[in-house]
Amino acid sequence: MKSTTWPTFGDTTTATEVADAFSDQIRGKNVLLVGVSPNSLGEHIALAISRHSPSLVILASRTASKINQVIDSIHASKPSCLVKSLTLDLSSQSSIRSAAKELNALTQKLDIIINNAALNVPDYETTQEGIEMHFGTNHIGLFLLTNLVLPSVLSAVSSSAVPGSTRIVNMTSAGHRLSPIRFSDYNFRKVASELPMEERPPEGLPKALTDPERPYSPFVAYGQSKTGNILFSVSLTEALGGRGVRSFSVHPGSIWTGLARNLDEQGQALIKATGKVWKTGDQGAATAVVAAFDPKLNDVLGGYLADCQLAPAAEFATDPKIAERLWDLSEELVGEKFDLGGK
């Protein structure tokens, strides 16, 4: 497996250190960061990047007041950084479409997209379109937003002197291993035994994670959405890799963020038990900054990163044929087809 520029970077490396190492690659870039709030991974990514003179940083999230708090933090350390805010609700496709129009009016060149936004809810909910909330927000919402602003990404490629430096980074999780895509039941109406074998959760999971007698598990639903993030990068690489766009999926590691705090007591106990190394926010943000700016990845056609290095993901999350099926399903769920020239 190919290495990054700094093979010594690992689970304790911070986003601050990574940004310092790749300062030249950050300078002059237009960056869209989706998913920011105070004390979140998004804020740590934004703070690390903003210190190195990007041309424009666009912060997109659901709550304007929280975006503004992050902007204040950025300007406290780098007053000259140009930062714009964009409010959108990833659980509403109409909100996403409105935000994409606003974004396309802000800039016609996006060098970097970092899709950091995600939610984790303990009870069954659906998006405004009736899609299970994790899948509909964490995957479908980001799928739609990214495709709607792809013309700005392709514009960046055409003006870049360095093929491969235009990137789309999708934050995922090691939790993707909890579930493949349930094509026959993405809305979790069936118990696992009613699913085709290839769509069932892996055998041997604790009953607290997936009860065989209950159709819905928030952990498995979250896992399905995170598998979707990896497969989305696979599809983007397949379609756009030859045109100079790179897409990577990133597992940030175990960080005590708002995602974990939203879980009930049992859920928090399970999360605590799975974390071998607990990272600070700055450490958790590091791998996303590697994926977005490491110049050695210009020559790598996509992949999954963890602890600042390329790493293996589950086979069901990296199969190009499964990625194509998910792309087709995603287009169906947003009611629009996207011509990427390579699909």
C-alpha positions as CSV (number, residue, x, y, z in Angstrom):
1,M,0.0,0.0,0.0
2,K,1.3,3.4,-1.0
3,S,2.3,5.8,1.8
4,T,1.7,9.5,2.4
5,T,4.3,12.2,2.4
6,W,4.8,11.7,6.1
7,P,4.7,8.0,7.1
8,T,5.5,9.1,10.6
9,F,2.1,10.8,11.0
10,G,-0.2,8.7,13.1
11,D,-2.9,8.6,15.7
12,T,-1.4,11.4,17.8
13,T,-0.7,13.8,14.9
14,T,-2.7,17.0,15.0
15,A,-4.4,18.9,12.2
16,T,-2.3,21.8,13.2
17,E,0.9,19.8,12.5
18,V,-0.5,18.5,9.2
19,A,-1.5,22.0,8.0
20,D,1.9,23.3,8.9
21,A,3.5,20.5,6.8
22,F,1.2,21.2,3.8
23,S,1.0,25.0,4.1
24,D,2.1,25.5,0.5
25,Q,-0.7,23.3,-0.7
26,I,-3.4,25.1,1.3
27,R,-2.3,28.6,0.2
28,G,-4.6,30.1,-2.4
29,K,-7.2,27.3,-2.3
30,N,-11.0,27.7,-2.2
31,V,-12.3,25.2,0.4
32,L,-15.8,24.1,1.2
33,L,-16.1,22.6,4.6
34,V,-19.5,21.0,5.3
35,G,-20.4,20.4,9.0
36,V,-19.0,22.9,11.5
37,S,-20.0,23.9,15.1
38,P,-18.0,25.0,18.1
39,N,-15.7,22.3,19.5
40,S,-16.4,20.0,16.6
41,L,-14.1,18.3,14.2
42,G,-15.2,20.8,11.6
43,E,-14.0,23.7,13.7
44,H,-10.6,22.0,14.2
45,I,-10.3,21.4,10.5
46,A,-11.3,25.0,9.8
47,L,-8.9,26.5,12.3
48,A,-6.0,24.4,11.0
49,I,-6.6,25.4,7.4
50,S,-7.4,29.0,7.9
51,R,-3.9,29.8,9.3
52,H,-2.3,29.1,6.0
53,S,-3.8,31.7,3.7
54,P,-6.5,29.8,1.7
55,S,-8.2,32.2,-0.8
56,L,-11.7,31.4,0.6
57,V,-13.2,29.1,3.2
58,I,-16.9,28.4,3.0
59,L,-18.4,26.9,6.2
60,A,-21.7,25.1,5.6
61,S,-23.9,23.9,8.5
62,R,-27.4,23.9,9.8
63,T,-27.2,26.6,12.4
64,A,-26.0,30.1,11.4
65,S,-25.2,31.1,15.0
66,K,-22.8,28.2,15.4
67,I,-21.1,28.9,12.1
68,N,-20.6,32.5,13.2
69,Q,-19.0,31.3,16.4
70,V,-16.5,29.2,14.4
71,I,-15.8,32.2,12.1
72,D,-15.1,34.3,15.2
73,S,-12.6,31.7,16.4
74,I,-10.9,31.7,12.9
75,H,-10.6,35.5,12.9
76,A,-9.3,35.5,16.4
77,S,-6.1,33.7,15.1
78,K,-6.2,34.8,11.4
79,P,-8.1,38.1,10.9
80,S,-7.3,38.2,7.2
81,C,-8.8,34.9,6.3
82,L,-11.8,35.3,4.0
83,V,-14.6,33.1,5.4
84,K,-18.2,32.8,4.2
85,S,-21.1,31.0,5.8
86,L,-23.8,28.9,4.3
87,T,-26.7,27.5,6.1
88,L,-28.3,24.2,5.0
89,D,-30.2,21.3,6.4
90,L,-28.8,18.0,5.0
91,S,-32.0,16.2,6.0
92,S,-34.0,18.4,3.6
93,Q,-33.3,18.1,-0.2
94,S,-35.1,21.4,-0.8
95,S,-32.7,23.1,1.7
96,I,-29.7,21.5,0.0
97,R,-30.8,22.7,-3.5
98,S,-31.3,26.2,-2.2
99,A,-27.9,26.2,-0.5
100,A,-26.2,24.8,-3.6
101,K,-27.6,27.8,-5.7
102,E,-26.2,30.2,-3.0
103,L,-22.9,28.4,-3.0
104,N,-22.6,28.5,-6.8
105,A,-23.2,32.2,-6.6
106,L,-20.4,32.6,-4.0
107,T,-17.7,31.0,-6.1
108,Q,-17.3,29.2,-9.4
109,K,-14.2,27.4,-8.3
110,L,-13.9,24.8,-5.5
111,D,-10.5,23.2,-5.0
112,I,-11.4,21.2,-1.9
113,I,-14.6,19.9,-0.5
114,I,-14.5,18.3,2.9
115,N,-17.8,16.6,3.7
116,N,-17.5,16.4,7.5
117,A,-21.2,16.7,8.4
118,A,-22.9,13.7,10.0
119,L,-25.5,12.9,12.7
120,N,-26.1,10.0,15.0
121,V,-29.6,9.7,16.5
122,P,-30.7,7.1,19.0
123,D,-34.3,6.6,17.8
124,Y,-35.9,6.0,14.4
125,E,-36.4,9.2,12.4
126,T,-36.7,10.0,8.7
127,T,-35.7,13.0,6.6
128,Q,-38.3,15.2,5.0
129,E,-38.3,12.9,2.1
130,G,-39.1,9.8,4.2
131,I,-35.6,8.3,4.1
132,E,-34.1,6.8,7.3
133,M,-32.3,9.8,9.0
134,H,-28.7,8.5,9.1
135,F,-28.7,7.3,5.5
136,G,-30.8,10.3,4.2
137,T,-28.5,12.9,5.9
138,N,-25.1,11.4,6.1
139,H,-25.0,9.9,2.6
140,I,-27.9,11.1,0.5
141,G,-27.7,14.7,1.7
142,L,-24.0,15.0,0.9
143,F,-24.4,13.1,-2.3
144,L,-26.9,15.6,-3.6
145,L,-25.0,18.7,-2.4
146,T,-21.7,17.5,-3.8
147,N,-23.2,16.7,-7.2
148,L,-24.9,20.1,-7.4
149,V,-21.6,22.0,-6.9
150,L,-19.4,19.7,-9.0
151,P,-19.2,22.2,-11.8
152,S,-17.2,24.4,-9.5
153,V,-14.9,21.5,-8.7
154,L,-14.4,20.8,-12.4
155,S,-13.7,24.5,-12.9
156,A,-10.9,24.2,-10.3
157,V,-9.4,21.3,-12.1
158,S,-9.3,23.1,-15.4
159,S,-7.4,26.1,-13.8
160,S,-5.1,23.9,-11.7
161,A,-1.5,23.3,-12.8
162,V,-1.3,20.2,-10.5
163,P,-3.5,17.3,-11.5
164,G,-4.8,15.5,-8.4
165,S,-4.7,18.4,-6.1
166,T,-8.5,19.0,-6.5
167,R,-10.1,16.8,-3.8
168,I,-13.4,15.7,-2.4
169,V,-13.0,14.3,1.1
170,N,-15.8,12.3,2.7
171,M,-15.6,11.7,6.4
172,T,-16.7,8.2,7.3
173,S,-16.0,5.9,10.3
174,A,-14.7,2.6,11.3
175,G,-18.3,2.0,12.1
176,H,-18.9,1.4,8.4
177,R,-18.0,-2.2,9.2
178,L,-21.3,-2.6,11.1
179,S,-23.3,-2.7,7.9
180,P,-23.2,-3.0,4.1
181,I,-25.8,-1.1,2.1
182,R,-29.2,-2.6,2.6
183,F,-30.4,-2.1,-1.0
184,S,-33.6,-4.1,-0.3
185,D,-34.3,-2.3,3.0
186,Y,-32.4,0.9,3.4
187,N,-35.2,2.3,5.6
188,F,-34.9,-0.6,8.1
189,R,-38.3,-2.2,7.9
190,K,-37.0,-5.8,8.1
191,V,-35.2,-7.8,10.7
192,A,-31.8,-9.0,9.6
193,S,-32.9,-12.6,8.9
194,E,-35.2,-11.3,6.2
195,L,-32.4,-9.7,4.3
196,P,-30.2,-11.2,1.6
197,M,-27.0,-12.6,3.1
198,E,-24.9,-9.8,1.5
199,E,-27.0,-7.1,3.2
200,R,-26.9,-8.4,6.7
201,P,-24.7,-7.0,9.5
202,P,-21.6,-9.1,10.2
203,E,-22.1,-12.1,12.4
204,G,-21.1,-11.9,16.0
205,L,-22.1,-8.4,16.8
206,P,-23.3,-7.8,20.4
207,K,-27.1,-7.8,20.9
208,A,-26.8,-4.3,22.2
209,L,-25.6,-3.2,18.7
210,T,-28.2,-5.2,16.7
211,D,-31.1,-7.2,18.1
212,P,-32.1,-9.9,15.6
213,E,-35.7,-9.5,16.7
214,R,-35.8,-5.7,16.0
215,P,-35.7,-4.2,12.5
216,Y,-34.0,-1.0,13.6
217,S,-30.6,-0.4,15.2
218,P,-29.2,3.1,15.3
219,F,-25.7,1.7,15.3
220,V,-26.3,-0.4,12.2
221,A,-28.1,2.5,10.5
222,Y,-25.2,4.8,11.2
223,G,-22.8,2.1,9.9
224,Q,-24.8,1.8,6.6
225,S,-24.5,5.6,6.1
226,K,-20.8,5.5,6.7
227,T,-20.4,2.7,4.2
228,G,-22.3,5.0,1.8
229,N,-19.6,7.7,2.3
230,I,-16.8,5.4,1.3
231,L,-18.7,4.0,-1.7
232,F,-19.4,7.6,-2.8
233,S,-15.7,8.3,-2.9
234,V,-15.2,5.1,-4.9
235,S,-17.8,6.3,-7.5
236,L,-16.3,9.8,-7.7
237,T,-12.9,8.4,-8.2
238,E,-14.2,6.0,-10.9
239,A,-15.9,8.9,-12.8
240,L,-13.5,11.8,-12.2
241,G,-10.1,10.4,-11.4
242,G,-9.1,10.6,-15.0
243,R,-10.0,14.2,-15.1
244,G,-7.8,15.1,-12.1
245,V,-10.2,14.9,-9.2
246,R,-9.2,12.8,-6.2
247,S,-11.8,11.5,-3.6
248,F,-10.8,10.0,-0.3
249,S,-12.8,8.7,2.6
250,V,-11.5,9.3,6.1
251,H,-12.0,7.7,9.5
252,P,-11.0,10.3,12.0
253,G,-10.6,7.9,15.0
254,S,-12.4,7.9,18.3
255,I,-13.2,11.4,19.4
256,W,-15.8,12.5,22.0
257,T,-17.8,14.8,19.8
258,G,-21.4,15.8,19.6
259,L,-22.2,12.6,17.7
260,A,-21.4,10.5,20.7
261,R,-23.0,12.9,23.2
262,N,-26.3,12.5,21.4
263,L,-26.4,8.8,22.2
264,D,-28.2,7.4,25.2
265,E,-26.3,5.9,28.2
266,Q,-26.0,2.4,26.6
267,G,-24.8,3.9,23.3
268,Q,-22.2,6.0,25.0
269,A,-20.9,3.0,27.0
270,L,-20.6,1.0,23.7
271,I,-18.7,3.8,22.0
272,K,-16.3,4.1,25.0
273,A,-15.6,0.4,24.9
274,T,-14.6,0.5,21.2
275,G,-12.1,3.3,21.5
276,K,-8.5,2.0,21.8
277,V,-7.0,5.5,21.5
278,W,-9.1,8.5,22.3
279,K,-8.1,11.6,20.3
280,T,-8.4,15.3,20.9
281,G,-10.4,17.3,18.4
282,D,-7.2,18.5,16.8
283,Q,-5.9,15.0,16.5
284,G,-9.2,13.8,15.1
285,A,-9.1,16.4,12.4
286,A,-5.6,15.5,11.2
287,T,-6.5,12.7,8.7
288,A,-9.0,14.9,6.9
289,V,-6.3,17.6,6.3
290,V,-3.9,14.9,5.0
291,A,-6.6,13.6,2.6
292,A,-7.3,17.1,1.4
293,F,-3.8,18.5,0.9
294,D,-1.0,15.9,1.0
295,P,0.7,16.3,-2.5
296,K,1.8,12.7,-2.5
297,L,-1.9,11.7,-2.8
298,N,-2.1,13.5,-6.2
299,D,-0.9,10.2,-7.8
300,V,-3.3,8.0,-5.7
301,L,-6.6,7.3,-7.3
302,G,-8.7,7.5,-4.2
303,G,-8.8,5.4,-1.0
304,Y,-9.6,5.2,2.7
305,L,-7.5,6.8,5.3
306,A,-7.2,6.3,9.1
307,D,-4.6,7.8,11.5
308,C,-3.2,9.9,8.7
309,Q,-2.3,7.0,6.4
310,L,-4.0,4.9,3.7
311,A,-5.7,1.9,5.2
312,P,-8.0,-1.0,4.3
313,A,-11.7,-0.7,4.5
314,A,-14.4,-3.4,4.5
315,E,-14.8,-5.2,1.1
316,F,-18.4,-4.3,0.8
317,A,-17.4,-0.6,1.1
318,T,-14.9,-0.6,-1.7
319,D,-16.4,-2.8,-4.4
320,P,-16.9,-0.7,-7.6
321,K,-20.0,-2.7,-8.6
322,I,-21.7,-2.0,-5.2
323,A,-20.7,1.7,-5.5
324,E,-22.4,1.8,-8.9
325,R,-25.6,0.3,-7.4
326,L,-25.5,2.9,-4.6
327,W,-25.0,5.7,-7.1
328,D,-28.1,4.5,-9.0
329,L,-30.2,4.3,-5.8
330,S,-29.0,7.7,-4.6
331,E,-30.0,9.3,-7.9
332,E,-33.4,7.6,-7.5
333,L,-33.8,9.0,-4.0
334,V,-33.0,12.6,-5.0
335,G,-34.9,12.4,-8.2
336,E,-32.1,13.5,-10.5
337,K,-29.4,11.9,-12.6
338,F,-25.9,13.4,-12.7
339,D,-23.8,13.1,-15.8
340,L,-20.2,12.9,-14.7
341,G,-18.8,12.0,-18.1
342,G,-17.3,8.7,-16.8
343,K,-20.4,6.9,-15.5
